[in-house]
Amino acid sequence: MRFSVMQGSVMSGSQGDIFWDLSPWIVYSAGFDLGCNIYVANPTDVEKEYALIARLSRDTVKISEEAIPVFGYAWFKVDPGDFVTLKGALRFNDSNADLTVSLVERETQEATDSVIARLVAPSVSSLPPGWPGAPTTTTDWMSLMMPLMMMAMLGMVMVSAFRPKEEKTKVTPLTSEEKKLLPPGRKE
C-alpha cells in the first residue's frame, strides 16, 4: 500500500485560514461582550487583504450581518506565509443563535474560510451555584461531614490495631534488703 502526503486540509481555505479560541457551544447573555482571539493565516506566497464578517442566524433566518473592524478598518493585510492574532470582543443583541465569522479575501470578494459557534442563552440550570439567577439549594453540611468523620474514626482504629504492643512489667515492692540507703547529706 502506498500513502501520499496530504497537500491541503479540509478545514482550510486556499486563500486564507481563520481560527479562534471559542468553543463550538457557548453560554451567552445578549448584550454582553464575548471576548475572543481570532487568528488569520495567509498560506499563499503573496500579501493578502482580508475582512471579517460576523453573521448571526437562527435556523436558516439571518438575524444580523456586519463587518468586524480591525484596527478601525474593514480590510487588513497579512504577509505571505504569516498569521496575525486579533484580540477583541464581540457583542450581540440576540442569543440562541449561530455565530459565523467569515474570512473574506479582497481580490475574489468571497469567503475563503469561516468559524462557527452556537450562542446559547443562559438558563437556570446552566449557571453555577451562587450566581444571580442560579437555583438556590440548601446544603446539609452534617450529611457531607459524616462520611469524613467515619473515615477518620476507622483510620484511628486501624492505626491502633497495627501498632506493636508493649510488654507490661509487673511492679513489685522492694524489700528492705533491696532498698539502698541514700548517702548522708548535709548535716543540719
Backbone bond lengths (Angstrom), bond angles and torsions (degrees), N, CA, C in turn:
res aa  C-N    CA-C-N  psi(-1)  N-CA   C-N-CA  omega(-1)  CA-C   N-CA-C  phi
1 M - - - 1.447 - - 1.520 107.97 -
2 R 1.300 117.17 140.65 1.457 122.04 -177.16 1.526 109.54 -120.18
3 F 1.333 116.09 130.49 1.458 121.35 178.34 1.517 109.09 -108.89
4 S 1.318 115.97 147.20 1.457 120.00 175.29 1.522 108.66 -119.26
5 V 1.316 115.66 156.57 1.458 121.26 -179.16 1.517 109.12 -75.02
6 M 1.330 115.82 133.81 1.451 120.54 179.16 1.524 109.49 -72.84
7 Q 1.310 116.89 128.40 1.457 121.21 -175.60 1.526 112.92 -85.86
8 G 1.289 118.02 -29.14 1.463 120.31 -179.12 1.512 110.03 -138.00
9 S 1.278 115.57 170.99 1.452 120.81 179.84 1.515 108.72 -112.07
10 V 1.313 115.70 144.82 1.457 120.61 179.01 1.519 110.02 -64.25
11 M 1.332 117.09 -30.04 1.454 121.41 -174.46 1.525 113.24 -89.53
12 S 1.316 118.66 4.17 1.462 118.92 -177.27 1.517 110.81 -116.11
13 G 1.323 115.53 157.90 1.454 121.50 175.62 1.517 109.16 -97.43
14 S 1.321 116.42 153.39 1.466 119.08 -178.11 1.522 111.74 -75.69
15 Q 1.327 117.46 -23.09 1.462 121.26 -178.68 1.528 113.38 -102.66
16 G 1.316 117.56 -7.81 1.463 121.27 179.66 1.513 110.86 169.49
17 D 1.327 115.90 156.20 1.467 122.40 -179.36 1.522 109.61 -125.66
18 I 1.325 115.20 148.12 1.459 120.92 176.66 1.521 108.57 -131.40
19 F 1.332 115.84 138.50 1.467 123.61 177.52 1.520 107.13 -139.31
20 W 1.323 116.46 161.00 1.466 120.49 172.86 1.506 110.29 -150.66
21 D 1.338 115.24 172.63 1.462 120.35 -176.55 1.528 113.25 -101.41
22 L 1.336 117.09 17.69 1.458 120.46 178.36 1.521 110.00 -90.66
23 S 1.319 115.54 147.29 1.460 119.40 177.00 1.538 108.90 -79.57
24 P 1.315 117.67 163.48 1.468 119.89 -178.09 1.525 114.18 -68.51
25 W 1.339 116.90 -15.70 1.461 121.18 -178.75 1.524 107.48 -135.88
26 I 1.346 116.92 120.74 1.467 121.48 -174.17 1.522 109.56 -131.22
27 V 1.330 115.60 134.42 1.464 119.98 171.08 1.517 106.83 -79.45
28 Y 1.342 116.48 119.33 1.465 121.46 -173.91 1.522 110.34 -135.71
29 S 1.331 116.08 128.58 1.462 122.09 173.78 1.520 108.18 -94.46
30 A 1.317 116.28 126.87 1.465 121.51 -178.63 1.529 110.53 -56.94
31 G 1.320 115.74 138.02 1.456 122.02 177.50 1.515 114.69 93.18
32 F 1.318 118.61 -6.34 1.461 121.99 179.62 1.526 110.34 -101.89
33 D 1.336 116.13 157.93 1.458 120.90 177.99 1.518 110.65 -73.83
34 L 1.320 114.85 141.69 1.456 123.17 175.99 1.527 106.37 -117.51
35 G 1.345 116.40 95.32 1.458 121.00 -176.88 1.517 111.47 -72.63
36 C 1.336 116.09 140.74 1.461 119.73 179.31 1.526 110.39 -160.11
37 N 1.323 114.54 163.41 1.461 122.98 171.24 1.512 107.16 -112.61
38 I 1.320 116.57 126.78 1.456 121.83 177.20 1.520 107.24 -111.24
39 Y 1.326 115.77 130.12 1.464 121.83 -179.52 1.526 108.20 -111.07
40 V 1.322 116.48 126.43 1.465 121.99 178.73 1.525 107.47 -118.66
41 A 1.341 115.29 124.53 1.466 121.02 -178.11 1.523 109.65 -115.44
42 N 1.335 115.38 142.59 1.458 122.35 175.97 1.527 107.75 -110.86
43 P 1.351 118.15 102.34 1.460 120.28 -177.32 1.536 113.69 -84.34
44 T 1.334 117.40 0.18 1.460 120.56 -176.01 1.527 111.41 -87.42
45 D 1.336 115.59 178.98 1.468 121.82 179.49 1.524 113.12 -95.76
46 V 1.326 117.95 3.10 1.468 121.47 179.41 1.525 109.67 -127.39
47 E 1.328 116.58 156.11 1.459 121.61 177.98 1.529 109.39 -66.10
48 K 1.300 117.17 136.66 1.472 122.63 -178.51 1.515 109.92 -122.66
49 E 1.332 114.72 151.40 1.458 122.14 173.38 1.522 107.77 -110.10
50 Y 1.325 114.99 136.19 1.453 120.98 -177.01 1.525 110.36 -130.42
51 A 1.337 114.74 160.03 1.465 122.95 170.91 1.518 107.35 -133.60
52 L 1.324 116.26 152.13 1.462 122.19 177.42 1.523 108.97 -109.96
53 I 1.319 116.30 128.88 1.457 121.97 178.89 1.523 108.41 -118.76
54 A 1.339 116.36 123.63 1.462 121.84 178.10 1.522 108.62 -100.17
55 R 1.327 115.45 128.01 1.460 121.30 179.77 1.516 108.27 -126.07
56 L 1.326 115.48 129.62 1.458 122.35 176.96 1.524 106.81 -110.50
57 S 1.337 117.25 125.50 1.466 120.18 -178.39 1.517 109.83 -140.92
58 R 1.311 114.36 151.63 1.460 121.63 176.62 1.519 106.48 -123.90
59 D 1.319 115.65 118.06 1.465 122.67 -171.55 1.535 107.99 57.93
60 T 1.328 119.08 -115.60 1.471 120.74 178.82 1.523 112.08 -106.92
61 V 1.328 117.55 3.21 1.467 122.13 -177.63 1.526 109.58 -92.76
62 K 1.340 116.07 125.26 1.460 121.26 177.43 1.524 108.80 -80.33
63 I 1.336 116.61 122.70 1.461 121.86 179.92 1.524 110.02 -86.99
64 S 1.333 116.50 -47.94 1.460 120.45 179.32 1.521 109.42 -154.44
65 E 1.326 115.04 157.02 1.457 121.39 175.92 1.526 107.38 -150.18
66 E 1.334 115.59 128.53 1.454 119.18 -178.62 1.517 110.31 -154.38
67 A 1.318 115.35 155.65 1.463 121.19 177.12 1.522 108.91 -78.55
68 I 1.318 115.77 144.04 1.457 121.40 176.43 1.531 106.44 -98.76
69 P 1.331 117.64 114.56 1.475 118.32 -179.62 1.530 111.60 -71.82
70 V 1.322 115.42 140.06 1.460 122.64 177.71 1.523 106.77 -117.36
71 F 1.312 116.75 115.56 1.466 123.19 -175.53 1.526 110.82 54.69
72 G 1.336 117.19 34.19 1.454 122.66 177.16 1.520 114.75 85.28
73 Y 1.304 119.59 -0.04 1.461 123.17 -178.18 1.526 110.43 -121.03
74 A 1.337 115.51 152.53 1.459 120.29 178.42 1.524 111.09 -74.47
75 W 1.340 117.95 -35.50 1.467 122.57 -177.73 1.528 109.87 -109.55
76 F 1.312 116.23 143.25 1.464 121.53 177.27 1.524 108.48 -139.60
77 K 1.331 116.10 154.27 1.466 121.63 -175.68 1.522 111.18 -102.88
78 V 1.345 114.82 148.07 1.455 122.05 174.39 1.527 106.89 -132.43
79 D 1.325 115.99 128.09 1.465 121.67 -179.63 1.524 110.89 -64.50
80 P 1.345 116.91 156.18 1.470 119.65 179.63 1.528 111.83 -62.25
81 G 1.335 115.75 135.53 1.457 121.40 178.63 1.512 113.90 68.65
82 D 1.320 118.76 15.94 1.461 122.65 -176.09 1.531 109.54 -121.01
83 F 1.317 115.85 174.60 1.454 121.08 175.07 1.520 108.96 -142.02
84 V 1.339 115.76 159.07 1.465 121.72 176.41 1.521 108.16 -123.71
85 T 1.321 114.75 149.12 1.457 121.65 175.47 1.517 107.78 -108.47
86 L 1.314 116.06 121.55 1.462 121.57 -179.43 1.523 108.03 -109.47
87 K 1.327 116.12 115.10 1.463 122.01 -179.85 1.517 108.21 -100.49
88 G 1.311 116.32 133.21 1.454 118.83 -179.76 1.510 111.96 -177.00
89 A 1.322 114.83 -164.05 1.459 121.39 -179.68 1.521 109.09 -142.25
90 L 1.305 115.13 146.17 1.455 122.32 176.79 1.520 107.71 -112.98
91 R 1.323 116.10 148.02 1.472 120.20 178.95 1.523 108.33 -137.78
92 F 1.321 115.47 133.24 1.458 120.87 -178.81 1.516 109.77 -131.73
93 N 1.340 115.17 157.25 1.461 120.89 179.97 1.521 112.26 -95.13
94 D 1.324 116.73 1.54 1.464 120.98 -178.77 1.512 110.30 -129.59
95 S 1.320 114.52 159.85 1.447 121.79 174.67 1.517 107.01 -136.52
96 N 1.325 117.80 -176.76 1.463 122.07 -174.55 1.523 110.44 54.42
97 A 1.325 114.79 50.39 1.464 121.07 -178.33 1.522 109.12 -147.06
98 D 1.325 115.20 167.92 1.461 121.71 176.80 1.521 109.25 -97.68
99 L 1.335 115.87 129.04 1.462 121.94 177.11 1.519 107.66 -102.14
100 T 1.327 116.11 122.52 1.460 122.38 177.08 1.519 108.17 -119.68
101 V 1.333 116.50 124.10 1.462 120.90 174.04 1.521 106.03 -110.61
102 S 1.330 115.07 117.65 1.459 121.53 -177.68 1.517 110.19 -104.39
103 L 1.325 115.19 144.62 1.457 122.69 176.05 1.524 107.36 -99.89
104 V 1.332 116.61 115.21 1.464 122.03 -177.96 1.514 108.15 -104.87
105 E 1.351 115.66 128.95 1.467 122.10 178.52 1.527 108.08 -91.40
106 R 1.323 117.87 136.30 1.463 122.23 -170.29 1.527 113.69 -67.50
107 E 1.321 119.40 -42.66 1.465 121.09 -176.66 1.523 112.24 -63.41
108 T 1.311 116.65 -45.64 1.467 120.14 -177.67 1.524 112.46 -88.75
109 Q 1.331 117.66 -17.70 1.470 123.81 -177.24 1.533 111.87 58.01
110 E 1.338 116.05 27.89 1.454 120.88 179.58 1.522 110.23 -122.60
111 A 1.330 114.68 154.31 1.460 120.32 177.53 1.519 108.42 -72.26
112 T 1.326 116.32 123.09 1.459 120.65 179.94 1.518 112.71 -95.01
113 D 1.330 118.15 -22.49 1.453 122.41 -179.90 1.526 108.15 -162.27
114 S 1.335 117.51 160.71 1.461 120.19 178.72 1.524 110.24 -154.27
115 V 1.313 115.38 161.76 1.457 123.48 174.88 1.527 107.93 -128.86
116 I 1.332 115.90 149.95 1.467 120.61 -174.74 1.528 109.77 -134.58
117 A 1.327 115.45 141.66 1.462 122.23 173.03 1.522 108.45 -141.98
118 R 1.313 116.22 143.40 1.459 120.85 177.03 1.524 108.26 -94.30
119 L 1.332 116.23 124.69 1.465 122.09 178.63 1.524 108.03 -96.68
120 V 1.322 116.56 113.72 1.458 122.37 -176.08 1.518 109.01 -107.59
121 A 1.322 115.99 130.47 1.468 120.60 178.64 1.517 109.54 -65.16
122 P 1.333 116.97 141.23 1.466 119.00 179.57 1.523 110.45 -67.75
123 S 1.312 114.25 140.54 1.457 119.75 174.27 1.517 106.72 -118.95
124 V 1.307 115.52 173.90 1.458 119.50 -177.84 1.518 110.43 -60.72
125 S 1.327 116.95 -34.65 1.464 119.34 -176.37 1.524 112.60 -79.52
126 S 1.339 118.50 -15.67 1.463 119.16 -176.60 1.524 113.15 -92.40
127 L 1.319 117.79 -6.55 1.460 120.43 179.65 1.523 110.52 -92.46
128 P 1.324 116.36 143.03 1.465 118.24 176.78 1.523 110.63 -70.52
129 P 1.326 117.68 154.89 1.464 120.08 179.84 1.525 111.55 -60.74
130 G 1.300 116.09 143.61 1.454 121.29 178.84 1.517 113.13 95.55
131 W 1.334 118.17 -11.15 1.463 120.22 178.42 1.523 108.99 -87.51
132 P 1.339 116.41 152.01 1.468 118.45 177.71 1.523 110.30 -59.01
133 G 1.307 116.07 130.94 1.455 120.91 -179.71 1.509 113.64 92.04
134 A 1.315 118.11 -10.07 1.461 121.20 179.36 1.522 108.91 -78.00
135 P 1.318 116.82 154.92 1.467 118.29 179.17 1.517 110.80 -66.06
136 T 1.307 115.16 141.70 1.462 119.35 179.08 1.515 108.48 -99.91
137 T 1.294 115.78 127.37 1.457 121.00 177.26 1.512 107.47 -129.13
138 T 1.330 114.33 145.42 1.457 118.18 176.05 1.520 107.77 -91.41
139 T 1.293 115.70 140.64 1.463 120.78 -177.71 1.508 109.66 -104.98
140 D 1.315 116.37 127.31 1.457 122.01 176.46 1.520 107.01 -88.58
141 W 1.332 116.26 95.07 1.460 121.72 -175.29 1.520 112.37 -66.09
142 M 1.326 117.24 -29.25 1.467 119.77 -179.28 1.525 109.97 -65.02
143 S 1.321 117.57 -40.61 1.464 119.42 179.78 1.525 111.25 -69.55
144 L 1.328 118.06 -25.29 1.459 121.06 176.32 1.530 112.07 -78.81
145 M 1.341 116.76 -32.46 1.464 120.79 -177.22 1.534 112.41 -84.63
146 M 1.324 117.71 -23.85 1.463 120.75 -176.25 1.535 112.43 -58.80
147 P 1.331 121.31 -46.37 1.469 118.78 177.61 1.528 112.97 -61.41
148 L 1.327 117.20 -35.38 1.465 119.84 178.08 1.526 111.49 -66.33
149 M 1.323 116.50 -40.52 1.457 119.89 178.73 1.530 110.43 -66.06
150 M 1.319 117.54 -39.52 1.468 121.12 178.50 1.525 110.74 -64.12
151 M 1.321 117.63 -40.07 1.464 121.50 178.55 1.533 110.06 -64.89
152 A 1.335 117.74 -40.39 1.458 121.08 179.45 1.526 110.72 -64.48
153 M 1.326 117.04 -42.99 1.459 120.08 179.04 1.525 110.92 -65.17
154 L 1.310 117.72 -41.51 1.459 121.54 177.47 1.526 110.62 -62.07
155 G 1.328 116.77 -39.41 1.463 121.28 177.37 1.513 111.87 -62.25
156 M 1.342 117.40 -42.47 1.464 120.37 179.45 1.523 110.71 -65.26
157 V 1.317 118.21 -39.50 1.460 121.40 179.25 1.523 109.84 -65.67
158 M 1.323 117.25 -42.39 1.464 120.66 -179.02 1.529 111.14 -65.79
159 V 1.320 117.40 -39.22 1.466 120.64 178.95 1.519 110.04 -64.08
160 S 1.316 117.17 -44.16 1.471 119.43 -179.82 1.527 111.69 -68.72
161 A 1.312 119.41 -29.27 1.463 122.06 179.76 1.522 111.45 -70.85
162 F 1.316 117.39 -34.01 1.463 120.74 -177.23 1.522 113.88 -96.14
163 R 1.313 118.66 -0.13 1.456 122.22 179.49 1.527 108.05 -73.59
164 P 1.349 118.91 135.78 1.468 119.84 179.51 1.529 109.87 -64.06
165 K 1.312 114.38 139.71 1.471 119.69 -177.88 1.528 109.38 -82.74
166 E 1.317 115.51 140.08 1.467 121.35 178.40 1.529 108.75 -88.46
167 E 1.344 115.55 143.42 1.454 119.26 177.64 1.535 109.13 -76.74
168 K 1.309 114.42 136.55 1.462 118.95 179.85 1.524 107.64 -95.23
169 T 1.315 116.01 134.26 1.471 121.09 177.79 1.526 108.74 -109.30
170 K 1.308 113.37 141.28 1.457 118.51 -179.47 1.521 109.12 -85.95
171 V 1.300 117.36 131.61 1.459 122.92 -179.45 1.527 107.63 -95.29
172 T 1.322 114.64 123.73 1.473 119.48 177.28 1.518 108.40 -115.29
173 P 1.321 116.77 145.98 1.463 118.47 -179.66 1.542 110.92 -69.83
174 L 1.300 116.01 148.45 1.467 122.12 -179.38 1.529 110.23 -78.24
175 T 1.264 113.49 143.51 1.462 118.45 175.09 1.523 108.35 -83.48
176 S 1.327 115.80 169.56 1.465 119.07 -177.55 1.518 111.31 -67.06
177 E 1.305 118.61 -28.25 1.462 120.72 178.64 1.528 110.54 -71.61
178 E 1.337 114.55 -33.60 1.469 118.52 -177.63 1.523 111.03 -78.34
179 K 1.310 114.90 -19.72 1.454 117.34 -178.52 1.502 108.82 -72.83
180 K 1.237 117.82 134.93 1.465 122.24 176.80 1.488 108.21 -102.42
181 L 1.228 113.39 143.45 1.438 117.13 177.73 1.504 108.18 -86.01
182 L 1.245 113.77 145.70 1.459 119.56 178.50 1.522 109.17 -76.80
183 P 1.275 117.75 146.74 1.471 119.35 178.07 1.516 109.52 -61.00
184 P 1.310 114.69 151.17 1.475 116.87 -178.37 1.509 109.50 -62.98
185 G 1.270 115.64 137.91 1.453 121.23 -178.76 1.509 111.13 -96.79
186 R 1.275 117.86 -154.81 1.464 122.97 179.16 1.511 109.64 -65.03
187 K 1.225 113.52 143.01 1.458 115.26 177.02 1.510 107.67 -92.41
188 E 1.242 113.86 131.86 1.451 118.56 -178.94 1.487 111.39 -125.14
